[in-house]
């Protein structure tokens, strides 16, 4: 079996951008108004990923624990901004809660996998820790956005019930708990669906990348199983933390539910 990554030249790389003409042509013909967005997204994809490649090359060569930590903080900060921008409801003070949720889940689960499964040496080895943490952060980011959006939309739909429960003596947590449960369930659904389809409907990213690099298919499958399990655990930690850290935004300091008419 041959091994090693098949090198893609810059000519072939830029020629592959012609694939985006499909989306551009559809947008133009159907007057979807997405042509500019498609062009900008394609350009950003090229610039960001090539820049990431250069940065990671330097990081792998000159890594120190503080450089790796700095890279993770930058990634989590960017993910926090993206996750909060995807929440449709207008909620103040989400950034600290989302950042803490992403940081705790990605660093905790990432280190468990790096130390307990991959056995990286040293423990902060960027070649293992950064890609693993990146997968966790990206998935947790999407899960948090879905969960928080569901949490606040569900509480808004239950506004009369929430107001009544609080008036009858329920605590903020007791009144919000049905919405918290619904939000956590919604946030967990995508990764569980992906796990169910893995190996039958799709060959996920980690396994596909290793196969393209010439790895043994069984070894690639084992790595993918670990990845799916770590994503499930990290997503669950992230969305549970995010929901419990943010639900109070719909309540006053005294525990009264803030209906739409009395919010700032």
Secondary structure, DSSP 8 states (H G I E B T S, - for coil): ---S-----HHHHHHGGGGHHHHHHHHHHTT-S-HHHHHHHHHHHHHHHHHHHHHHHHHHHH--HHHHHHHHHHHHHHHHHHHHHT--S--TTHHHHHHHHHHHHHHHHHHHHIIIII--SSTT-HHHHHHHHHHHHHHHHHHHHHHHHHHHHHHHHTHHHHHHHHHTT--HHHHHHHHHHHHHHHHHHHHHHHHHHBTTTB--HHHHHHHHTT--HHHHHHHHHHHHHHHHHHHHHHHHHHHHHHGGGGB-TTS-B--GGG--
